[in-house]
């Protein structure tokens, strides 16, 4: 209840001051591909550490005529189902991406992402990963006043830090190959309001 009230107050304050600060709220969706295979079915489908569905909300701050700063808070996941079980890799994240407008309809950004508590669930077993910091490179094209589409590349890796709640040290994880490349390419869509 307190968290919901906090979010409502935060969004209200942000919305009231958005016009004064030259800020637009933005929602984002993307499809991402890449990274190490974490789980697979015998008939082909697999979970990739960089896949698949990306959803976020945030804000775009206009700092000057040519520079924008975008923040995104979201959820990224990939999952598969099979007759004998299921698997899902998920993480929440925060991103900070400064963009330079090359033209009024083209922008380029390089930023950072912090993925929080990534988790792989495979039919009864859970692999927890430590928080991970990555680098984002992105190019977008404007197709309406407040909407952009584009491509991105993210370089990030995830290290297992627990298995079914039992802690694993970083040295043990690295020595046993429990580090996964989560880098990905993505097709993104951003809509402002």
C-alpha positions in Angstrom: 0.0 0.0 0.0 2.7 2.5 1.0 4.7 1.7 -2.2 1.6 2.3 -4.4 0.9 5.6 -2.7 4.5 6.6 -3.1 4.4 5.8 -6.8 1.2 7.7 -7.3 2.5 10.8 -5.5 5.8 10.6 -7.4 4.1 10.4 -10.8 1.7 13.2 -9.8 4.6 15.6 -8.8 6.6 14.6 -11.8 3.6 15.2 -14.1 2.9 18.7 -12.6 6.5 19.8 -13.0 7.1 18.1 -16.3 6.1 21.0 -18.5 8.2 23.5 -16.5 11.2 21.2 -16.7 10.7 20.2 -20.3 10.2 16.6 -19.4 8.1 14.0 -21.2 7.0 10.7 -19.7 7.9 7.8 -21.9 6.8 4.2 -22.2 9.1 1.7 -24.0 8.7 -1.8 -25.5 11.3 -3.9 -27.3 12.2 -7.3 -28.6 15.8 -8.4 -27.8 18.0 -11.2 -29.0 21.3 -12.5 -28.0 23.4 -13.7 -25.1 24.2 -17.2 -23.8 21.6 -19.9 -23.9 20.4 -20.5 -20.3 17.8 -23.2 -21.0 16.3 -24.9 -24.1 13.8 -27.4 -25.3 14.8 -30.4 -27.4 12.6 -29.1 -30.3 14.4 -25.8 -30.5 13.1 -22.9 -28.5 15.5 -21.6 -25.9 16.0 -18.9 -23.3 18.8 -16.4 -24.0 20.4 -14.3 -21.3 19.8 -11.3 -23.6 16.2 -12.1 -24.6 13.3 -11.4 -25.3 10.6 -9.0 -24.1 11.5 -5.5 -22.7 9.0 -3.1 -21.0 9.8 0.2 -19.3 8.5 3.6 -18.2 10.6 6.7 -17.6 11.2 10.2 -18.6 13.0 12.2 -21.3 14.6 15.4 -20.1 15.5 18.0 -22.8 18.8 19.5 -21.6 19.4 21.6 -24.7 18.3 21.8 -28.3 20.6 18.9 -29.2 20.8 16.9 -25.9 18.3 14.7 -24.2 18.6 12.5 -21.1 16.3 9.5 -20.9 15.7 7.3 -17.8 14.0 4.0 -18.0 12.7 1.7 -15.2 11.5 -1.7 -16.4 11.2 -5.4 -16.7 13.0 -7.7 -19.2 12.3 -11.4 -19.5 12.5 -14.6 -21.7 10.5 -17.8 -21.1 9.7 -21.2 -22.6 7.1 -23.8 -21.8 7.3 -27.6 -22.3 5.2 -30.6 -21.5 7.5 -31.4 -18.5 8.0 -27.9 -17.1 8.9 -24.3 -17.8 11.8 -21.9 -17.6 12.0 -18.1 -17.2 14.8 -15.6 -17.0 13.8 -12.2 -15.7 15.3 -9.0 -14.3 14.2 -5.5 -13.4 16.5 -2.6 -14.4 17.2 1.1 -14.4 18.8 2.8 -17.4 20.3 6.3 -17.9 21.0 7.2 -21.6 22.1 10.7 -22.7 21.2 11.2 -26.4 22.7 13.6 -28.9 20.3 14.7 -31.7 22.2 14.3 -35.0 19.2 15.7 -36.8 15.7 16.7 -35.6 14.6 13.1 -36.5 17.7 11.1 -35.5 19.4 10.6 -32.1 22.3 8.6 -30.9 22.9 7.6 -27.3 25.4 5.8 -25.1 24.4 5.0 -21.5 24.4 2.6 -18.7 22.0 -0.1 -17.4 21.9 -1.7 -13.9 20.0 -5.0 -13.9 18.6 -5.9 -10.4 18.3 -9.4 -9.1 18.3 -11.4 -12.3 16.7 -14.8 -11.8 16.5 -18.0 -13.8 13.6 -20.3 -12.7 13.7 -23.8 -14.2 10.9 -26.1 -13.0 11.5 -26.1 -9.2 15.1 -24.7 -9.2 16.1 -21.0 -9.0 19.4 -19.5 -10.0 19.9 -16.0 -8.5 22.3 -13.6 -10.2 24.0 -10.6 -8.7 23.1 -7.1 -9.8 24.9 -6.3 -13.1 26.1 -3.1 -14.8 26.1 -2.8 -18.5 26.7 -0.4 -21.4 24.0 0.7 -23.9 24.6 2.0 -27.4 21.5 3.1 -29.3 20.3 4.9 -32.5 16.7 6.1 -32.9 14.5 7.7 -35.5 11.6 9.9 -34.8 8.4 8.9 -36.6 6.0 11.3 -34.8 6.2 14.3 -32.4 6.8 12.1 -29.3 7.6 8.7 -30.7 10.9 7.0 -31.7 11.9 3.6 -33.0 15.4 2.3 -33.1 18.1 -0.3 -32.5 20.2 -0.9 -29.5 23.1 -3.0 -28.4 23.7 -3.8 -24.7 27.0 -5.3 -23.3 26.3 -7.0 -20.0 27.1 -10.2 -18.1 25.4 -12.0 -15.2 27.1 -14.0 -12.5 25.2 -16.6 -10.4 25.3 -15.7 -6.7 22.9 -18.3 -5.3 21.2 -21.6 -6.2 17.9 -22.3 -4.5 18.8 -19.7 -1.8 22.3 -21.1 -1.1 24.9 -18.5 -1.6 27.7 -18.9 -4.1 30.8 -16.8 -4.0 32.0 -14.9 -7.1 35.2 -17.0 -7.2 33.2 -20.3 -7.2 30.8 -19.0 -9.8 33.6 -17.9 -12.2 35.6 -21.1 -11.6 32.5 -23.2 -12.4 31.4 -21.3 -15.5 28.4 -19.7 -13.8 28.9 -16.4 -15.6 26.6 -15.7 -18.6 26.9 -13.2 -21.4 23.7 -11.3 -21.4 24.6 -8.9 -24.3 21.9 -8.4 -26.8 20.6 -6.5 -29.9 17.2 -5.0 -29.7 14.4 -3.4 -31.7 12.9 -0.6 -29.6 9.8 1.6 -29.6 9.5 4.6 -27.4 6.3 6.7 -27.0 6.1 9.9 -25.1 3.1 11.5 -23.4 
